[in-house]
Amino acid sequence: METESTAGRTTPPRVTVLVSGWTQYGRGIIEGVWQYAQRHGPWMLSLDPGEPDERTRLPRASVGDGVIAAIHTSKMLEKLKSAGVPVVNVASTVLEGAEFPRVQSDPDAVVQMAIGHLMDSGLKHVAYCGEPHRSFIKHWSDAYERAMHERQLPPVIYAPRRRLSYKTPIDTHLREIQHWLEKLPKPVGVVGWSTVACRHLAMACSAAGLAVPDEVSIISLETEDLLGRAISPPISGVDIPVEEIGVKAAGLLDQMFKGKPIEPEPIMLQPLGVTARQSTDLLMADDPMVRDALRYIRDHAVFGIDVRDVLHEVPVARRTLERRFKELLNRTPAEEIRRVKLERVRE
C-alpha cells in the first residue's frame, strides 16, 4: 500500500504503535491494529511494549510514517507534534494541546456499568479509588462523580492523607488505602480505576481484616484475564472493546494516509459488559429467604428456570417472596432471573 507520506516508495509504510503492552488493555489495542494491518496492509509495525508503570518509551529514532499512541505525557505529545506524520490517539483522556484524532472507550458508560453492577447486588454505598498522583486518569473520577450525581448519591473518592508519587513505596500507598477503606460505611462497593489498583485494594482489605466481597466489593474499570484471576479474590471488571479500539484507530490512520477527511469528534466505544468474579460475588440481603433465592437464581438461571422453580427451592408464598425482593433489591424474582441470564450471556 502506498500512502501520501510514502509517495514514491515501494516499501510498505512503517507504523509506530506507542501503547503499553504490559496490560491486557494495551495488548488488545495492539492486537486490533495488527488485525487491521493484516486485512488492509501490508504495514510494518514498530512496537515497544513499554514499562509496567504505564509510561511507554518514546522511540529514539524516527517514529516512521504514522503513529498510534496512548498519549499520557507532555513529552510524548511534543515529540509527536513535531514529528510531522499522521497520529491517532488511543488514550482515554486528552492532554491540553493534543488535538489528534482519537478513539477511546466511553468513560461515562464504563463507570455507569461498574456502579450498576455493584448496586445490582443491593449495595447502597459505592466509592471510587484512583491514584491522585496520576493526573492522566482524572477522567475516571470525573465520570464517577457524574454517575453518582445522576443517582442523587454522594460521591466518595479516595484521597490520601499525604502527597504520594510514583516513587512512594508501595507499603505507604497500601497504608493510605487501608486507612481510607476503614472509614467507609460497610458494606461498600469500590470501583478501582485499574486491575493493579484493585489488587492494592484487596491487599489493603486483607491488612485491615475486611472481608471481600462481604464487607468490601471490588470492581475494576478494565478486565484483565490472567492478572485479574491471579489476585485473591479474583477481580471483576468492565469489558472494554480494546481490539475494536485498535481496529478503529488503524482505520483512521489509514484514512489519513490516503488524504481523506477525518471527523473532529473522538470515536467513543461502548463497554461490552462485566466479567463477574469473586470480588463482587455478593448476596446483599439481610433476609435468609432472599439470600437463598438469590443463590439459587445465580447458580441455575442459565438452565431456563422461572419463579416456580425458585419457589420449589425456597418454599414460601410467591407474593411474600416478590414483596421481600422489591423491598431489599427493588426488583422482582422474575426480573432478577432475566438480569442474571443476560449477564451470563454477556460473559
TORKOL-4160 file (C-alpha; in steps of 0.2 Angstrom, whole numbers, padded with zeros to 4 digits, m for minus):
347
<pt num="1" X="0000" Y="0000" Z="0000"/>
<pt num="2" X="0007" Y="0017" Z="m0005"/>
<pt num="3" X="0002" Y="0032" Z="0006"/>
<pt num="4" X="0005" Y="0051" Z="0004"/>
<pt num="5" X="0018" Y="0051" Z="0017"/>
<pt num="6" X="0027" Y="0037" Z="0007"/>
<pt num="7" X="0024" Y="0043" Z="m0010"/>
<pt num="8" X="0037" Y="0036" Z="m0022"/>
<pt num="9" X="0042" Y="0022" Z="m0011"/>
<pt num="10" X="0039" Y="0004" Z="m0014"/>
<pt num="11" X="0040" Y="m0002" Z="0004"/>
<pt num="12" X="0025" Y="m0003" Z="0015"/>
<pt num="13" X="0023" Y="0012" Z="0027"/>
<pt num="14" X="0030" Y="0010" Z="0045"/>
<pt num="15" X="0018" Y="0012" Z="0058"/>
<pt num="16" X="0024" Y="0015" Z="0076"/>
<pt num="17" X="0012" Y="0009" Z="0090"/>
<pt num="18" X="0016" Y="0018" Z="0106"/>
<pt num="19" X="0004" Y="0008" Z="0118"/>
<pt num="20" X="0010" Y="m0001" Z="0134"/>
<pt num="21" X="0009" Y="m0020" Z="0131"/>
<pt num="22" X="0010" Y="m0023" Z="0150"/>
<pt num="23" X="m0009" Y="m0024" Z="0152"/>
<pt num="24" X="m0022" Y="m0033" Z="0143"/>
<pt num="25" X="m0030" Y="m0016" Z="0138"/>
<pt num="26" X="m0014" Y="m0011" Z="0129"/>
<pt num="27" X="m0011" Y="m0029" Z="0121"/>
<pt num="28" X="m0029" Y="m0028" Z="0115"/>
<pt num="29" X="m0026" Y="m0012" Z="0106"/>
<pt num="30" X="m0010" Y="m0019" Z="0098"/>
<pt num="31" X="m0020" Y="m0034" Z="0093"/>
<pt num="32" X="m0033" Y="m0023" Z="0084"/>
<pt num="33" X="m0020" Y="m0013" Z="0075"/>
<pt num="34" X="m0012" Y="m0029" Z="0069"/>
<pt num="35" X="m0028" Y="m0036" Z="0063"/>
<pt num="36" X="m0032" Y="m0021" Z="0053"/>
<pt num="37" X="m0014" Y="m0021" Z="0045"/>
<pt num="38" X="m0017" Y="m0039" Z="0041"/>
<pt num="39" X="m0033" Y="m0035" Z="0031"/>
<pt num="40" X="m0028" Y="m0019" Z="0023"/>
<pt num="41" X="m0009" Y="m0018" Z="0023"/>
<pt num="42" X="0004" Y="m0023" Z="0022"/>
<pt num="43" X="0011" Y="m0011" Z="0036"/>
<pt num="44" X="0027" Y="m0013" Z="0045"/>
<pt num="45" X="0023" Y="m0011" Z="0064"/>
<pt num="46" X="0035" Y="m0004" Z="0076"/>
<pt num="47" X="0031" Y="m0009" Z="0094"/>
<pt num="48" X="0038" Y="m0005" Z="0111"/>
<pt num="49" X="0029" Y="m0015" Z="0125"/>
<pt num="50" X="0033" Y="m0001" Z="0137"/>
<pt num="51" X="0036" Y="m0002" Z="0156"/>
<pt num="52" X="0024" Y="m0008" Z="0170"/>
<pt num="53" X="0022" Y="0010" Z="0176"/>
<pt num="54" X="0012" Y="0014" Z="0160"/>
<pt num="55" X="0025" Y="0026" Z="0154"/>
<pt num="56" X="0028" Y="0020" Z="0136"/>
<pt num="57" X="0045" Y="0024" Z="0130"/>
<pt num="58" X="0047" Y="0036" Z="0115"/>
<pt num="59" X="0057" Y="0029" Z="0100"/>
<pt num="60" X="0074" Y="0037" Z="0099"/>
<pt num="61" X="0074" Y="0037" Z="0080"/>
<pt num="62" X="0061" Y="0042" Z="0068"/>
<pt num="63" X="0043" Y="0037" Z="0073"/>
<pt num="64" X="0040" Y="0031" Z="0055"/>
<pt num="65" X="0026" Y="0036" Z="0043"/>
<pt num="66" X="0012" Y="0036" Z="0056"/>
<pt num="67" X="0009" Y="0034" Z="0074"/>
<pt num="68" X="m0005" Y="0026" Z="0085"/>
<pt num="69" X="m0001" Y="0031" Z="0103"/>
<pt num="70" X="m0009" Y="0032" Z="0120"/>
<pt num="71" X="m0003" Y="0050" Z="0124"/>
<pt num="72" X="m0001" Y="0052" Z="0143"/>
<pt num="73" X="0013" Y="0064" Z="0144"/>
<pt num="74" X="0018" Y="0081" Z="0138"/>
<pt num="75" X="0035" Y="0075" Z="0132"/>
<pt num="76" X="0027" Y="0062" Z="0121"/>
<pt num="77" X="0014" Y="0075" Z="0115"/>
<pt num="78" X="0028" Y="0087" Z="0110"/>
<pt num="79" X="0038" Y="0073" Z="0101"/>
<pt num="80" X="0023" Y="0068" Z="0091"/>
<pt num="81" X="0018" Y="0086" Z="0086"/>
<pt num="82" X="0035" Y="0089" Z="0080"/>
<pt num="83" X="0036" Y="0073" Z="0070"/>
<pt num="84" X="0026" Y="0079" Z="0055"/>
<pt num="85" X="0017" Y="0062" Z="0052"/>
<pt num="86" X="m0001" Y="0057" Z="0055"/>
<pt num="87" X="m0005" Y="0052" Z="0073"/>
<pt num="88" X="m0020" Y="0044" Z="0081"/>
<pt num="89" X="m0023" Y="0045" Z="0100"/>
<pt num="90" X="m0030" Y="0030" Z="0109"/>
<pt num="91" X="m0028" Y="0037" Z="0127"/>
<pt num="92" X="m0045" Y="0038" Z="0136"/>
<pt num="93" X="m0041" Y="0056" Z="0141"/>
<pt num="94" X="m0034" Y="0071" Z="0132"/>
<pt num="95" X="m0019" Y="0082" Z="0137"/>
<pt num="96" X="m0021" Y="0100" Z="0133"/>
<pt num="97" X="m0015" Y="0103" Z="0116"/>
<pt num="98" X="m0017" Y="0085" Z="0110"/>
<pt num="99" X="m0028" Y="0088" Z="0095"/>
<pt num="100" X="m0025" Y="0072" Z="0086"/>
<pt num="101" X="m0040" Y="0061" Z="0080"/>
<pt num="102" X="m0044" Y="0050" Z="0095"/>
<pt num="103" X="m0053" Y="0033" Z="0098"/>
<pt num="104" X="m0057" Y="0028" Z="0116"/>
<pt num="105" X="m0070" Y="0019" Z="0127"/>
<pt num="106" X="m0084" Y="0030" Z="0134"/>
<pt num="107" X="m0078" Y="0034" Z="0152"/>
<pt num="108" X="m0096" Y="0038" Z="0157"/>
<pt num="109" X="m0103" Y="0022" Z="0151"/>
<pt num="110" X="m0089" Y="0011" Z="0158"/>
<pt num="111" X="m0091" Y="0019" Z="0175"/>
<pt num="112" X="m0110" Y="0018" Z="0175"/>
<pt num="113" X="m0108" Y="m0001" Z="0171"/>
<pt num="114" X="m0097" Y="m0003" Z="0185"/>
<pt num="115" X="m0108" Y="0006" Z="0198"/>
<pt num="116" X="m0123" Y="m0003" Z="0191"/>
<pt num="117" X="m0115" Y="m0020" Z="0194"/>
<pt num="118" X="m0111" Y="m0016" Z="0212"/>
<pt num="119" X="m0128" Y="m0009" Z="0215"/>
<pt num="120" X="m0137" Y="m0023" Z="0207"/>
<pt num="121" X="m0131" Y="m0033" Z="0222"/>
<pt num="122" X="m0140" Y="m0022" Z="0234"/>
<pt num="123" X="m0126" Y="m0011" Z="0239"/>
<pt num="124" X="m0131" Y="0007" Z="0244"/>
<pt num="125" X="m0113" Y="0014" Z="0245"/>
<pt num="126" X="m0101" Y="0015" Z="0231"/>
<pt num="127" X="m0084" Y="0023" Z="0232"/>
<pt num="128" X="m0070" Y="0026" Z="0219"/>
<pt num="129" X="m0052" Y="0023" Z="0221"/>
<pt num="130" X="m0040" Y="0031" Z="0209"/>
<pt num="131" X="m0022" Y="0037" Z="0211"/>
<pt num="132" X="m0021" Y="0056" Z="0213"/>
<pt num="133" X="m0003" Y="0057" Z="0208"/>
<pt num="134" X="m0008" Y="0050" Z="0190"/>
<pt num="135" X="m0016" Y="0066" Z="0183"/>
<pt num="136" X="m0020" Y="0057" Z="0166"/>
<pt num="137" X="m0033" Y="0046" Z="0175"/>
<pt num="138" X="m0044" Y="0061" Z="0182"/>
<pt num="139" X="m0057" Y="0057" Z="0168"/>
<pt num="140" X="m0062" Y="0042" Z="0178"/>
<pt num="141" X="m0065" Y="0051" Z="0194"/>
<pt num="142" X="m0075" Y="0064" Z="0185"/>
<pt num="143" X="m0086" Y="0051" Z="0177"/>
<pt num="144" X="m0088" Y="0043" Z="0194"/>
<pt num="145" X="m0094" Y="0060" Z="0201"/>
<pt num="146" X="m0106" Y="0062" Z="0187"/>
<pt num="147" X="m0113" Y="0045" Z="0189"/>
<pt num="148" X="m0116" Y="0047" Z="0207"/>
<pt num="149" X="m0124" Y="0064" Z="0205"/>
<pt num="150" X="m0136" Y="0056" Z="0192"/>
<pt num="151" X="m0141" Y="0044" Z="0206"/>
<pt num="152" X="m0143" Y="0058" Z="0218"/>
<pt num="153" X="m0129" Y="0049" Z="0229"/>
<pt num="154" X="m0114" Y="0057" Z="0237"/>
<pt num="155" X="m0098" Y="0053" Z="0228"/>
<pt num="156" X="m0084" Y="0046" Z="0239"/>
<pt num="157" X="m0067" Y="0047" Z="0231"/>
<pt num="158" X="m0050" Y="0041" Z="0239"/>
<pt num="159" X="m0039" Y="0055" Z="0245"/>
<pt num="160" X="m0023" Y="0050" Z="0254"/>
<pt num="161" X="m0018" Y="0060" Z="0269"/>
<pt num="162" X="m0001" Y="0064" Z="0262"/>
<pt num="163" X="0006" Y="0068" Z="0245"/>
<pt num="164" X="0011" Y="0052" Z="0235"/>
<pt num="165" X="0021" Y="0050" Z="0219"/>
<pt num="166" X="0027" Y="0036" Z="0208"/>
<pt num="167" X="0042" Y="0035" Z="0219"/>
<pt num="168" X="0032" Y="0032" Z="0235"/>
<pt num="169" X="0035" Y="0014" Z="0242"/>
<pt num="170" X="0020" Y="0003" Z="0239"/>
<pt num="171" X="0018" Y="0000" Z="0258"/>
<pt num="172" X="0015" Y="0018" Z="0260"/>
<pt num="173" X="0002" Y="0018" Z="0247"/>
<pt num="174" X="m0007" Y="0002" Z="0255"/>
<pt num="175" X="m0007" Y="0010" Z="0272"/>
<pt num="176" X="m0016" Y="0026" Z="0265"/>
<pt num="177" X="m0029" Y="0015" Z="0256"/>
<pt num="178" X="m0032" Y="0004" Z="0271"/>
<pt num="179" X="m0035" Y="0020" Z="0282"/>
<pt num="180" X="m0047" Y="0026" Z="0269"/>
<pt num="181" X="m0056" Y="0009" Z="0267"/>
<pt num="182" X="m0058" Y="0008" Z="0286"/>
<pt num="183" X="m0068" Y="0024" Z="0287"/>
<pt num="184" X="m0080" Y="0019" Z="0273"/>
<pt num="185" X="m0098" Y="0013" Z="0278"/>
<pt num="186" X="m0100" Y="m0006" Z="0277"/>
<pt num="187" X="m0104" Y="m0015" Z="0266"/>
<pt num="188" X="m0097" Y="m0004" Z="0252"/>
<pt num="189" X="m0093" Y="m0006" Z="0234"/>
<pt num="190" X="m0077" Y="0001" Z="0227"/>
<pt num="191" X="m0073" Y="0005" Z="0209"/>
<pt num="192" X="m0054" Y="0004" Z="0206"/>
<pt num="193" X="m0048" Y="0013" Z="0190"/>
<pt num="194" X="m0037" Y="m0002" Z="0185"/>
<pt num="195" X="m0034" Y="m0021" Z="0190"/>
<pt num="196" X="m0017" Y="m0016" Z="0198"/>
<pt num="197" X="m0026" Y="m0003" Z="0208"/>
<pt num="198" X="m0039" Y="m0016" Z="0213"/>
<pt num="199" X="m0025" Y="m0028" Z="0218"/>
<pt num="200" X="m0019" Y="m0014" Z="0230"/>
<pt num="201" X="m0037" Y="m0013" Z="0237"/>
<pt num="202" X="m0038" Y="m0031" Z="0240"/>
<pt num="203" X="m0021" Y="m0031" Z="0249"/>
<pt num="204" X="m0027" Y="m0016" Z="0260"/>
<pt num="205" X="m0043" Y="m0025" Z="0264"/>
<pt num="206" X="m0033" Y="m0040" Z="0270"/>
<pt num="207" X="m0022" Y="m0030" Z="0281"/>
<pt num="208" X="m0037" Y="m0021" Z="0288"/>
<pt num="209" X="m0046" Y="m0038" Z="0291"/>
<pt num="210" X="m0060" Y="m0033" Z="0279"/>
<pt num="211" X="m0069" Y="m0047" Z="0270"/>
<pt num="212" X="m0070" Y="m0046" Z="0251"/>
<pt num="213" X="m0084" Y="m0046" Z="0245"/>
<pt num="214" X="m0094" Y="m0047" Z="0261"/>
<pt num="215" X="m0088" Y="m0030" Z="0268"/>
<pt num="216" X="m0080" Y="m0023" Z="0253"/>
<pt num="217" X="m0084" Y="m0027" Z="0235"/>
<pt num="218" X="m0071" Y="m0023" Z="0222"/>
<pt num="219" X="m0073" Y="m0020" Z="0203"/>
<pt num="220" X="m0060" Y="m0014" Z="0190"/>
<pt num="221" X="m0064" Y="m0002" Z="0176"/>
<pt num="222" X="m0055" Y="m0014" Z="0165"/>
<pt num="223" X="m0054" Y="m0033" Z="0163"/>
<pt num="224" X="m0038" Y="m0042" Z="0165"/>
<pt num="225" X="m0038" Y="m0060" Z="0161"/>
<pt num="226" X="m0023" Y="m0068" Z="0170"/>
<pt num="227" X="m0019" Y="m0054" Z="0182"/>
<pt num="228" X="m0037" Y="m0052" Z="0187"/>
<pt num="229" X="m0039" Y="m0070" Z="0190"/>
<pt num="230" X="m0022" Y="m0072" Z="0199"/>
<pt num="231" X="m0027" Y="m0059" Z="0213"/>
<pt num="232" X="m0035" Y="m0066" Z="0229"/>
<pt num="233" X="m0050" Y="m0065" Z="0227"/>
<pt num="234" X="m0051" Y="m0064" Z="0208"/>
<pt num="235" X="m0056" Y="m0046" Z="0202"/>
<pt num="236" X="m0072" Y="m0042" Z="0192"/>
<pt num="237" X="m0070" Y="m0030" Z="0178"/>
<pt num="238" X="m0079" Y="m0020" Z="0165"/>
<pt num="239" X="m0076" Y="m0027" Z="0147"/>
<pt num="240" X="m0068" Y="m0013" Z="0136"/>
<pt num="241" X="m0068" Y="m0017" Z="0117"/>
<pt num="242" X="m0049" Y="m0015" Z="0116"/>
<pt num="243" X="m0047" Y="m0024" Z="0100"/>
<pt num="244" X="m0060" Y="m0013" Z="0092"/>
<pt num="245" X="m0051" Y="0002" Z="0098"/>
<pt num="246" X="m0036" Y="m0004" Z="0089"/>
<pt num="247" X="m0045" Y="m0008" Z="0073"/>
<pt num="248" X="m0054" Y="0009" Z="0073"/>
<pt num="249" X="m0038" Y="0018" Z="0076"/>
<pt num="250" X="m0029" Y="0009" Z="0062"/>
<pt num="251" X="m0044" Y="0014" Z="0051"/>
<pt num="252" X="m0042" Y="0032" Z="0055"/>
<pt num="253" X="m0023" Y="0032" Z="0052"/>
<pt num="254" X="m0026" Y="0023" Z="0035"/>
<pt num="255" X="m0039" Y="0037" Z="0030"/>
<pt num="256" X="m0026" Y="0050" Z="0035"/>
<pt num="257" X="m0013" Y="0041" Z="0024"/>
<pt num="258" X="m0025" Y="0042" Z="0010"/>
<pt num="259" X="m0029" Y="0061" Z="0012"/>
<pt num="260" X="m0047" Y="0058" Z="0017"/>
<pt num="261" X="m0056" Y="0070" Z="0029"/>
<pt num="262" X="m0057" Y="0065" Z="0047"/>
<pt num="263" X="m0072" Y="0069" Z="0059"/>
<pt num="264" X="m0066" Y="0081" Z="0073"/>
<pt num="265" X="m0076" Y="0072" Z="0086"/>
<pt num="266" X="m0067" Y="0057" Z="0095"/>
<pt num="267" X="m0074" Y="0040" Z="0092"/>
<pt num="268" X="m0082" Y="0034" Z="0108"/>
<pt num="269" X="m0085" Y="0015" Z="0110"/>
<pt num="270" X="m0097" Y="0007" Z="0122"/>
<pt num="271" X="m0092" Y="m0006" Z="0135"/>
<pt num="272" X="m0097" Y="m0024" Z="0131"/>
<pt num="273" X="m0102" Y="m0030" Z="0149"/>
<pt num="274" X="m0095" Y="m0036" Z="0165"/>
<pt num="275" X="m0084" Y="m0051" Z="0169"/>
<pt num="276" X="m0090" Y="m0055" Z="0186"/>
<pt num="277" X="m0078" Y="m0064" Z="0198"/>
<pt num="278" X="m0077" Y="m0067" Z="0216"/>
<pt num="279" X="m0073" Y="m0049" Z="0221"/>
<pt num="280" X="m0091" Y="m0044" Z="0218"/>
<pt num="281" X="m0100" Y="m0061" Z="0221"/>
<pt num="282" X="m0111" Y="m0053" Z="0235"/>
<pt num="283" X="m0128" Y="m0059" Z="0241"/>
<pt num="284" X="m0133" Y="m0042" Z="0249"/>
<pt num="285" X="m0149" Y="m0047" Z="0258"/>
<pt num="286" X="m0152" Y="m0047" Z="0277"/>
<pt num="287" X="m0166" Y="m0059" Z="0274"/>
<pt num="288" X="m0160" Y="m0078" Z="0273"/>
<pt num="289" X="m0175" Y="m0082" Z="0262"/>
<pt num="290" X="m0170" Y="m0069" Z="0249"/>
<pt num="291" X="m0152" Y="m0074" Z="0250"/>
<pt num="292" X="m0156" Y="m0092" Z="0247"/>
<pt num="293" X="m0167" Y="m0087" Z="0232"/>
<pt num="294" X="m0153" Y="m0076" Z="0225"/>
<pt num="295" X="m0140" Y="m0090" Z="0227"/>
<pt num="296" X="m0152" Y="m0102" Z="0218"/>
<pt num="297" X="m0155" Y="m0090" Z="0204"/>
<pt num="298" X="m0137" Y="m0086" Z="0201"/>
<pt num="299" X="m0132" Y="m0105" Z="0201"/>
<pt num="300" X="m0147" Y="m0110" Z="0189"/>
<pt num="301" X="m0153" Y="m0095" Z="0179"/>
<pt num="302" X="m0144" Y="m0102" Z="0163"/>
<pt num="303" X="m0154" Y="m0118" Z="0164"/>
<pt num="304" X="m0171" Y="m0110" Z="0160"/>
<pt num="305" X="m0178" Y="m0108" Z="0177"/>
<pt num="306" X="m0193" Y="m0097" Z="0181"/>
<pt num="307" X="m0201" Y="m0091" Z="0198"/>
<pt num="308" X="m0210" Y="m0108" Z="0201"/>
<pt num="309" X="m0193" Y="m0116" Z="0202"/>
<pt num="310" X="m0187" Y="m0104" Z="0214"/>
<pt num="311" X="m0202" Y="m0106" Z="0225"/>
<pt num="312" X="m0199" Y="m0125" Z="0224"/>
<pt num="313" X="m0182" Y="m0122" Z="0231"/>
<pt num="314" X="m0187" Y="m0109" Z="0244"/>
<pt num="315" X="m0204" Y="m0114" Z="0250"/>
<pt num="316" X="m0214" Y="m0098" Z="0253"/>
<pt num="317" X="m0229" Y="m0089" Z="0246"/>
<pt num="318" X="m0225" Y="m0081" Z="0229"/>
<pt num="319" X="m0232" Y="m0064" Z="0235"/>
<pt num="320" X="m0221" Y="m0064" Z="0250"/>
<pt num="321" X="m0205" Y="m0068" Z="0240"/>
<pt num="322" X="m0209" Y="m0054" Z="0227"/>
<pt num="323" X="m0213" Y="m0042" Z="0241"/>
<pt num="324" X="m0196" Y="m0045" Z="0250"/>
<pt num="325" X="m0187" Y="m0044" Z="0234"/>
<pt num="326" X="m0194" Y="m0027" Z="0230"/>
<pt num="327" X="m0190" Y="m0021" Z="0247"/>
<pt num="328" X="m0172" Y="m0027" Z="0248"/>
<pt num="329" X="m0167" Y="m0026" Z="0229"/>
<pt num="330" X="m0180" Y="m0015" Z="0221"/>
<pt num="331" X="m0184" Y="m0029" Z="0208"/>
<pt num="332" X="m0194" Y="m0045" Z="0207"/>
<pt num="333" X="m0188" Y="m0063" Z="0207"/>
<pt num="334" X="m0193" Y="m0064" Z="0188"/>
<pt num="335" X="m0183" Y="m0048" Z="0184"/>
<pt num="336" X="m0168" Y="m0055" Z="0194"/>
<pt num="337" X="m0169" Y="m0071" Z="0184"/>
<pt num="338" X="m0169" Y="m0061" Z="0167"/>
<pt num="339" X="m0154" Y="m0050" Z="0174"/>
<pt num="340" X="m0143" Y="m0065" Z="0178"/>
<pt num="341" X="m0147" Y="m0073" Z="0162"/>
<pt num="342" X="m0142" Y="m0058" Z="0152"/>
<pt num="343" X="m0126" Y="m0057" Z="0162"/>
<pt num="344" X="m0121" Y="m0075" Z="0159"/>
<pt num="345" X="m0124" Y="m0072" Z="0140"/>
<pt num="346" X="m0113" Y="m0057" Z="0140"/>
<pt num="347" X="m0099" Y="m0067" Z="0149"/>
